[in-house]
Amino acid sequence: MPVQFVTAAHVLSPDPAAPASLWQWLGRLPDPRDPRGVRFTLPCVIAISIAARLAGCDSFTAAGERAASRPQRVLKALGCPRHKRAGIRVAPSEKTIRRVAGLIDHDLADDLLCGHAAELAAAGGVLSPAQLQEQRRDTARKAKARARKARDKARKAARRARAERGRAEKRARKAAKRERKAAAAAIAGGRAKLPAGSAFGRVPVPAGHPALPAAAYGDPRHVPALRGLGADGKASRGAKVKGQEAPQHLGFFWHGTRLNAAQRAVDRKTNETTVIGPVIDGTDLRGVCLTVDALHSLVDLNKRVLARGGHVIFVIKGNQPRTYQALDAIAWEQIPVAAATFEAGRGRVETRTVQVSAAPAGLKYPGMQQAALIERYTTLKDKNGTAVTRSETVLILTTASPDLAPPADLLALNRGHWAATEATHWVRDTDLKEDSSRARAPGAARFMATVGNAVLNLLRIHGVTNIAAERRRLNGSDRKILKRMGLSTG
């Protein structure tokens, strides 16, 4: 496949016949350097950087130092060349990595690395964080069931042995059993039953938290029929140069798996709205619902998505005053709650509700089918230990019909966008240390963001949910790092 045809369409809809090797994907990246005197290929430098980030090295200096300390078998697996005179393999230095970081085509590098991850995900299947959590819970439940069976068997044997001791002891055991049942019933009666769909059993429900009939609640881990694709911007604050804005990147990610699908740099002279359109134009969006924040709720993007066979969910706020007034004028107080979710854990109780109406006529957005009002109520304790309930309200528009996106799906798609956004931003800011990185050379911050996305994709493909803990484990094992990258020392 020629380099000029590697676009977002191949990244978001991977070709099953495409090569699976990381080297073959990175081999499509053109090298802008003069061939004379080039010792390290671009795939080698990028692979060294990915391996370093997997091991917890979040700066060019740390990446160069780690590469220099790797054994020969690891350098060979990472594509490092052999020194002509010394006869041993050598790794690129920190200066080489930094120089290459500012020369490559970052957009194409992002597409290639995301395409490689998408191909691995399509071949092996990637579970979402909710599915992984449910899988672990199933394993725990099975283990508890086995332990319960073993306890029941032991208790039966003990009861048969104790039956020989006489009626007096038997009456005492029955009396004790009645007391235990009464105590258990008293404890259960002092707690409120959670609505359907909760995985936490019985928890205290705060007095100020809104309550709905149990039939109104659904599963908070509901999977919508349309595949959610989110788009959101991210700034590398640590790379900010005095007198200029911090480098901005616009990322695309899948809601369910939280895999990064593409990334583009945002020029300082413009904003994200001019970047998102070209990526959408090269993407097949059939069966996909694009979710964006209020900044991208524009007519042009709406037309682009419809032209690609997809659907969109727009968040309407004050930056679209006429549309906001039209949605706000709907008699929401007369529309019943169509779907809701209830979750509790770690001292936090959260309820989400959605009310759905037909989209008003005369909107400037073409093809809008539904309007919805989503409310979120969160109860948690403040610094003084007092339970405080907060509420947030958002108005949305969508081109998806009620058949394609019923109320429960709208609630799941809206939540999936913000859950994936917050998870990705938090990991990149805290675990990958993008906000504290001082890589300010031209293209350095973008290169670190590109490699960081590749690292997150590789870890999530292998079912990793705790990124920080996994990187600490990988720091001491080159074999595991190469395995995560699909490479081998053999």
C-alpha positions as CSV (number, residue, x, y, z in Angstrom):
1,M,0.0,0.0,0.0
2,P,1.6,3.3,-1.0
3,V,2.2,5.8,1.7
4,Q,-0.1,8.4,0.3
5,F,-3.0,6.1,0.6
6,V,-2.6,5.3,4.4
7,T,-5.4,7.5,5.7
8,A,-7.8,7.5,8.6
9,A,-10.1,5.2,6.7
10,H,-7.5,2.4,6.9
11,V,-6.9,3.2,10.6
12,L,-10.5,3.2,11.7
13,S,-11.6,0.3,9.4
14,P,-8.5,-1.9,9.3
15,D,-7.9,-4.1,6.2
16,P,-7.8,-7.8,7.2
17,A,-5.2,-8.4,4.5
18,A,-2.8,-5.7,5.8
19,P,0.5,-6.9,7.3
20,A,0.5,-7.7,11.0
21,S,4.1,-6.8,11.7
22,L,5.0,-3.6,13.5
23,W,8.0,-3.2,11.1
24,Q,5.8,-3.5,8.0
25,W,3.5,-0.8,9.3
26,L,6.3,1.6,10.3
27,G,8.1,0.8,7.0
28,R,5.5,2.9,5.3
29,L,6.7,6.0,7.0
30,P,8.8,8.1,4.6
31,D,12.3,9.1,5.9
32,P,12.9,12.8,5.3
33,R,16.6,12.5,6.1
34,D,19.4,12.4,3.6
35,P,20.2,8.6,3.1
36,R,23.9,9.4,3.4
37,G,25.1,8.8,6.9
38,V,21.8,7.4,8.3
39,R,22.6,4.7,10.8
40,F,19.2,4.2,12.5
41,T,16.0,3.7,10.6
42,L,12.8,5.4,11.6
43,P,11.2,2.1,12.6
44,C,14.1,1.4,14.9
45,V,14.0,4.8,16.6
46,I,10.2,4.6,17.1
47,A,10.4,1.1,18.4
48,I,13.1,2.1,20.9
49,S,10.9,5.0,22.0
50,I,7.8,2.8,22.5
51,A,9.8,0.2,24.4
52,A,11.2,3.0,26.7
53,R,7.7,4.4,27.3
54,L,6.4,0.9,28.1
55,A,9.2,0.7,30.8
56,G,8.2,4.0,32.3
57,C,10.8,6.3,30.6
58,D,8.9,9.5,29.8
59,S,11.6,11.7,28.6
60,F,14.1,11.6,25.7
61,T,17.0,11.4,28.2
62,A,15.6,8.5,30.0
63,A,14.8,6.7,26.7
64,G,18.4,7.2,25.5
65,E,19.8,5.9,28.7
66,R,17.6,2.8,28.8
67,A,18.4,2.0,25.1
68,A,22.1,2.2,25.8
69,S,21.9,-0.3,28.7
70,R,19.9,-3.0,26.8
71,P,21.5,-6.3,26.0
72,Q,22.4,-7.3,22.5
73,R,19.4,-9.7,22.0
74,V,17.0,-6.9,22.9
75,L,18.7,-4.4,20.6
76,K,18.5,-6.9,17.8
77,A,14.8,-7.4,18.3
78,L,14.3,-3.6,18.3
79,G,16.0,-3.3,14.9
80,C,19.3,-1.7,16.1
81,P,22.2,-2.0,13.5
82,R,25.5,-3.5,14.1
83,H,28.6,-1.2,14.5
84,K,30.9,-1.9,11.6
85,R,34.1,-1.7,13.6
86,A,33.1,-2.8,17.1
87,G,30.9,-5.7,15.7
88,I,28.2,-5.1,18.3
89,R,24.7,-3.6,18.0
90,V,24.3,0.0,19.1
91,A,21.2,1.9,20.1
92,P,20.3,5.4,19.1
93,S,21.3,8.1,21.5
94,E,19.1,10.7,23.2
95,K,20.1,13.3,20.6
96,T,19.2,11.0,17.7
97,I,15.8,10.2,19.1
98,R,15.1,13.9,19.8
99,R,16.2,14.9,16.3
100,V,14.1,12.2,14.6
101,A,11.1,13.3,16.7
102,G,11.0,16.7,15.0
103,L,11.5,15.4,11.4
104,I,8.9,12.6,10.9
105,D,5.4,13.0,9.5
106,H,3.5,12.8,12.8
107,D,0.0,12.5,11.3
108,L,1.1,9.5,9.2
109,A,3.0,8.0,12.1
110,D,-0.1,8.3,14.3
111,D,-2.2,6.6,11.5
112,L,0.3,3.8,11.1
113,L,0.6,3.0,14.8
114,C,-3.2,3.3,15.4
115,G,-3.7,1.1,12.3
116,H,-1.4,-1.5,13.7
117,A,-3.3,-1.5,17.0
118,A,-6.7,-1.7,15.2
119,E,-5.4,-4.7,13.2
120,L,-4.3,-6.4,16.4
121,A,-7.6,-5.6,18.1
122,A,-9.6,-7.0,15.1
123,A,-7.5,-10.2,15.1
124,G,-7.6,-10.9,18.8
125,G,-10.6,-9.0,20.1
126,V,-10.4,-6.4,22.8
127,L,-12.6,-6.4,25.9
128,S,-13.8,-3.1,27.2
129,P,-12.9,-2.1,30.8
130,A,-16.5,-2.9,31.8
131,Q,-16.3,-6.4,30.2
132,L,-12.9,-7.0,31.9
133,Q,-14.4,-6.0,35.2
134,E,-17.4,-8.2,34.7
135,Q,-15.0,-11.1,33.7
136,R,-13.1,-10.7,36.9
137,R,-16.3,-10.5,38.9
138,D,-17.5,-13.8,37.3
139,T,-14.2,-15.4,38.2
140,A,-14.6,-14.2,41.8
141,R,-18.2,-15.4,41.9
142,K,-17.2,-18.8,40.7
143,A,-14.4,-19.0,43.3
144,K,-16.9,-18.0,46.0
145,A,-19.4,-20.6,44.8
146,R,-16.7,-23.3,45.0
147,A,-15.7,-22.2,48.5
148,R,-19.4,-22.1,49.5
149,K,-19.8,-25.7,48.3
150,A,-16.8,-26.8,50.2
151,R,-18.1,-25.1,53.4
152,D,-21.5,-26.6,52.9
153,K,-20.0,-30.1,52.5
154,A,-17.9,-29.7,55.6
155,R,-20.9,-28.3,57.6
156,K,-23.1,-31.3,56.6
157,A,-20.4,-33.7,57.8
158,A,-20.1,-31.8,61.0
159,R,-23.8,-31.8,61.5
160,R,-24.0,-35.5,61.0
161,A,-21.3,-36.0,63.7
162,R,-23.0,-33.6,66.1
163,A,-26.4,-35.3,65.6
164,E,-25.1,-38.2,67.7
165,R,-24.7,-36.0,70.8
166,G,-28.3,-35.8,71.7
167,R,-31.4,-33.7,71.6
168,A,-30.2,-31.1,74.0
169,E,-27.4,-30.0,71.8
170,K,-29.6,-30.2,68.7
171,R,-32.1,-27.8,70.3
172,A,-29.3,-25.4,71.2
173,R,-28.0,-25.4,67.6
174,K,-31.5,-24.7,66.3
175,A,-31.9,-21.8,68.7
176,A,-28.6,-20.4,67.7
177,K,-29.5,-20.7,64.0
178,R,-32.8,-18.8,64.6
179,E,-30.8,-16.0,66.3
180,R,-28.4,-15.7,63.4
181,K,-31.3,-15.5,60.9
182,A,-33.0,-12.9,63.0
183,A,-29.8,-10.8,63.2
184,A,-29.2,-11.1,59.4
185,A,-32.8,-10.0,58.7
186,A,-32.4,-7.0,61.0
187,I,-29.3,-5.9,59.2
188,A,-30.9,-6.4,55.7
189,G,-34.0,-4.5,56.9
190,G,-31.9,-1.4,57.8
191,R,-30.6,-0.9,54.2
192,A,-32.4,0.2,51.1
193,K,-32.5,-2.1,48.1
194,L,-30.6,-0.8,45.0
195,P,-32.5,-0.5,41.7
196,A,-32.0,-3.1,39.0
197,G,-28.6,-3.1,37.3
198,S,-26.4,-2.4,40.2
199,A,-23.6,-4.7,41.0
200,F,-23.1,-3.7,44.6
201,G,-26.0,-5.5,46.3
202,R,-27.4,-3.4,49.2
203,V,-26.0,0.0,50.1
204,P,-27.3,3.0,52.1
205,V,-29.1,5.4,49.8
206,P,-28.6,9.1,50.8
207,A,-31.7,11.0,51.9
208,G,-31.2,13.9,49.4
209,H,-30.5,11.7,46.4
210,P,-33.4,11.5,43.8
211,A,-35.2,8.1,43.8
212,L,-37.1,6.6,40.9
213,P,-39.2,3.4,40.7
214,A,-37.1,0.3,40.4
215,A,-38.5,-0.5,37.0
216,A,-37.0,2.8,35.6
217,Y,-33.4,1.7,36.2
218,G,-31.3,-0.2,33.7
219,D,-27.8,-1.7,33.5
220,P,-25.1,1.0,33.8
221,R,-22.9,-1.2,31.7
222,H,-25.4,-1.2,28.8
223,V,-23.7,-1.5,25.4
224,P,-25.4,0.6,22.6
225,A,-26.1,-0.8,19.2
226,L,-24.1,1.9,17.5
227,R,-20.3,1.9,18.0
228,G,-19.2,5.0,19.8
229,L,-16.3,7.1,18.4
230,G,-15.3,10.1,20.4
231,A,-13.2,13.1,19.5
232,D,-11.6,15.4,22.0
233,G,-8.7,17.8,22.3
234,K,-5.7,17.5,24.7
235,A,-2.9,20.0,25.5
236,S,0.7,19.2,26.4
237,R,0.9,21.9,29.1
238,G,4.5,21.1,30.1
239,A,5.7,21.9,26.5
240,K,4.4,25.4,26.6
241,V,6.9,28.0,25.5
242,K,6.7,31.4,27.1
243,G,4.5,33.7,25.1
244,Q,2.8,30.9,23.2
245,E,0.0,28.4,23.7
246,A,0.7,24.8,24.7
247,P,0.8,22.3,21.8
248,Q,-2.7,21.0,21.2
249,H,-3.7,17.5,19.8
250,L,-7.1,16.3,18.7
251,G,-7.6,12.6,19.4
252,F,-10.1,10.0,18.3
253,F,-11.0,7.1,20.5
254,W,-13.4,4.2,20.7
255,H,-15.8,4.3,23.6
256,G,-15.9,0.6,24.4
257,T,-12.3,-0.5,24.2
258,R,-10.8,3.1,24.7
259,L,-8.3,2.4,21.9
260,N,-6.9,5.5,20.2
261,A,-8.1,5.6,16.6
262,A,-6.3,8.7,15.3
263,Q,-4.6,11.9,16.3
264,R,-4.0,15.2,14.7
265,A,-2.0,18.3,15.7
266,V,-3.9,21.6,16.1
267,D,-2.1,24.6,14.8
268,R,-1.7,27.5,17.1
269,K,-3.3,29.8,14.5
270,T,-6.6,27.9,14.4
271,N,-8.6,25.5,16.5
272,E,-9.8,21.9,16.6
273,T,-12.8,22.5,14.4
274,T,-10.6,22.8,11.3
275,V,-8.8,19.5,12.1
276,I,-11.7,17.2,12.7
277,G,-13.4,17.5,9.3
278,P,-10.6,16.1,7.1
279,V,-10.3,13.0,9.4
280,I,-14.0,12.4,9.1
281,D,-13.9,12.7,5.3
282,G,-11.5,9.7,5.1
283,T,-13.5,7.5,7.5
284,D,-16.2,4.9,6.9
285,L,-18.7,5.7,9.7
286,R,-21.3,3.1,8.9
287,G,-22.7,1.7,12.2
288,V,-20.7,4.4,14.1
289,C,-21.9,7.3,16.2
290,L,-19.5,10.2,16.5
291,T,-19.7,12.0,19.9
292,V,-18.1,15.4,20.4
293,D,-18.3,18.3,22.9
294,A,-20.1,21.6,22.4
295,L,-17.1,23.1,20.5
296,H,-17.5,20.7,17.6
297,S,-21.4,20.9,17.4
298,L,-21.2,22.5,13.9
299,V,-23.3,22.2,10.8
300,D,-20.3,21.4,8.6
301,L,-19.3,18.4,10.8
302,N,-22.9,17.2,10.8
303,K,-23.0,17.2,7.0
304,R,-19.6,15.4,6.8
305,V,-20.7,12.6,9.2
306,L,-24.0,12.0,7.3
307,A,-22.1,11.9,4.0
308,R,-19.9,9.1,5.5
309,G,-22.9,7.0,6.5
310,G,-22.6,7.7,10.3
311,H,-24.5,9.4,13.0
312,V,-23.6,12.1,15.5
313,I,-24.5,13.3,18.9
314,F,-24.1,17.0,19.5
315,V,-24.0,18.7,22.9
316,I,-25.8,22.0,22.6
317,K,-24.7,24.9,24.9
318,G,-24.6,28.6,24.8
319,N,-22.3,28.8,21.8
320,Q,-25.3,27.8,19.7
321,P,-27.9,30.2,21.1
322,R,-30.8,29.7,18.7
323,T,-30.5,25.9,18.9
324,Y,-30.1,26.0,22.6
325,Q,-33.3,28.1,23.0
326,A,-35.2,25.8,20.7
327,L,-34.3,22.8,22.9
328,D,-34.8,24.6,26.1
329,A,-38.3,25.6,25.1
330,I,-39.4,21.9,25.0
331,A,-41.7,21.1,27.9
332,W,-39.3,18.7,29.5
333,E,-41.2,18.8,32.8
334,Q,-44.1,17.0,31.0
335,I,-41.8,14.3,29.4
336,P,-41.2,11.2,31.6
337,V,-37.8,9.7,32.3
338,A,-37.2,7.2,29.5
339,A,-34.1,5.5,31.0
340,A,-31.9,5.8,34.1
341,T,-28.9,4.2,35.7
342,F,-27.9,3.9,39.4
343,E,-24.4,3.2,40.6
344,A,-22.7,3.3,44.0
345,G,-19.2,2.7,45.1
346,R,-16.2,4.2,46.9
347,G,-18.4,6.6,48.9
348,R,-20.1,7.9,45.7
349,V,-23.7,7.5,44.6
350,E,-24.6,8.5,41.0
351,T,-27.9,8.5,39.1
352,R,-28.3,9.4,35.4
353,T,-31.6,10.0,33.7
354,V,-32.6,10.8,30.1
355,Q,-35.7,12.3,28.7
356,V,-36.2,12.0,24.9
357,S,-38.3,14.1,22.5
358,A,-38.5,14.5,18.7
359,A,-36.1,17.1,17.4
360,P,-37.8,20.5,16.9
361,A,-38.5,21.6,13.4
362,G,-36.5,24.4,11.7
363,L,-33.1,23.6,13.2
364,K,-30.0,24.5,11.1
365,Y,-28.6,21.0,11.6
366,P,-29.8,18.6,8.8
367,G,-31.1,15.1,9.6
368,M,-31.7,15.6,13.4
369,Q,-34.1,12.9,14.7
370,Q,-34.1,13.2,18.5
371,A,-33.5,15.7,21.2
372,A,-32.7,14.6,24.8
373,L,-32.2,16.1,28.2
374,I,-29.6,14.2,30.3
375,E,-29.3,14.8,34.0
376,R,-26.7,13.5,36.4
377,Y,-27.0,13.5,40.2
378,T,-24.0,12.7,42.3
379,T,-23.9,12.4,46.1
380,L,-20.6,12.3,47.9
381,K,-19.1,13.5,51.1
382,D,-17.3,16.9,51.3
383,K,-14.3,17.8,53.4
384,N,-16.5,18.0,56.6
385,G,-18.0,14.5,56.0
386,T,-21.4,15.9,55.0
387,A,-23.2,14.2,52.2
388,V,-23.6,16.7,49.3
389,T,-25.7,16.1,46.2
390,R,-24.7,17.8,42.9
391,S,-26.6,17.9,39.6
392,E,-25.6,18.5,36.0
393,T,-27.8,19.0,33.0
394,V,-27.0,18.7,29.3
395,L,-29.0,19.0,26.1
396,I,-28.1,16.8,23.1
397,L,-29.2,16.4,19.5
398,T,-28.7,13.2,17.4
399,T,-29.2,12.1,13.9
400,A,-29.9,8.5,15.0
401,S,-33.5,7.5,15.0
402,P,-35.3,5.9,18.0
403,D,-34.8,2.5,16.4
404,L,-31.1,2.9,16.1
405,A,-30.5,4.7,19.4
406,P,-33.2,4.2,22.0
407,P,-33.0,6.2,25.3
408,A,-30.8,3.6,27.0
409,D,-28.3,3.8,24.1
410,L,-28.3,7.7,24.2
411,L,-27.5,7.5,27.9
412,A,-24.7,5.0,27.3
413,L,-23.2,6.9,24.3
414,N,-23.1,10.2,26.2
415,R,-21.5,8.6,29.3
416,G,-19.1,6.5,27.1
417,H,-17.7,9.7,25.6
418,W,-16.9,11.4,28.9
419,A,-15.7,8.2,30.6
420,A,-13.2,7.4,27.8
421,T,-12.1,11.1,27.6
422,E,-11.5,11.4,31.3
423,A,-9.7,8.0,31.5
424,T,-7.5,8.8,28.5
425,H,-6.6,12.3,29.7
426,W,-6.0,11.2,33.3
427,V,-3.6,8.4,32.2
428,R,-1.7,10.6,29.8
429,D,-1.4,13.5,32.3
430,T,-0.5,11.4,35.4
431,D,0.9,8.1,34.3
432,L,2.6,9.1,31.1
433,K,3.5,12.6,32.5
434,E,2.6,14.6,29.5
435,D,1.7,17.7,31.5
436,S,5.1,17.6,33.3
437,S,7.2,16.8,30.2
438,R,9.5,19.7,29.2
439,A,10.0,18.4,25.6
440,R,9.8,21.8,23.9
441,A,11.8,21.3,20.7
442,P,9.8,21.5,17.5
443,G,7.7,18.3,17.1
444,A,9.0,16.9,20.4
445,A,5.7,17.1,22.3
446,R,3.8,15.7,19.3
447,F,6.2,12.8,19.1
448,M,5.8,12.0,22.8
449,A,2.0,12.1,22.4
450,T,2.2,9.8,19.4
451,V,4.3,7.2,21.2
452,G,2.1,7.6,24.3
453,N,-1.0,6.7,22.3
454,A,0.8,3.7,20.9
455,V,1.8,2.5,24.4
456,L,-1.8,2.9,25.7
457,N,-3.1,0.9,22.7
458,L,-0.7,-1.9,23.1
459,L,-1.4,-2.2,26.8
460,R,-5.2,-2.1,26.4
461,I,-5.1,-4.7,23.7
462,H,-3.5,-7.0,26.2
463,G,-6.3,-6.3,28.7
464,V,-4.4,-4.0,31.0
465,T,-6.6,-1.7,33.1
466,N,-4.0,-0.4,35.6
467,I,-1.5,1.4,33.3
468,A,0.8,2.6,36.0
469,A,1.2,-0.8,37.7
470,E,1.8,-2.5,34.4
471,R,4.5,-0.1,33.4
472,R,6.2,-0.7,36.8
473,R,6.1,-4.5,36.1
474,L,7.4,-4.1,32.6
475,N,10.4,-2.0,33.7
476,G,12.2,-5.1,34.9
477,S,11.4,-7.4,31.9
478,D,12.6,-6.8,28.4
479,R,10.9,-10.0,27.3
480,K,7.5,-8.8,28.4
481,I,8.0,-5.5,26.7
482,L,8.9,-7.1,23.4
483,K,5.9,-9.4,23.8
484,R,3.6,-6.4,24.3
485,M,5.1,-5.0,21.1
486,G,4.6,-8.3,19.2
487,L,8.4,-8.7,18.8
488,S,10.7,-11.6,19.8
489,T,14.4,-12.0,20.7
490,G,14.5,-15.2,18.7
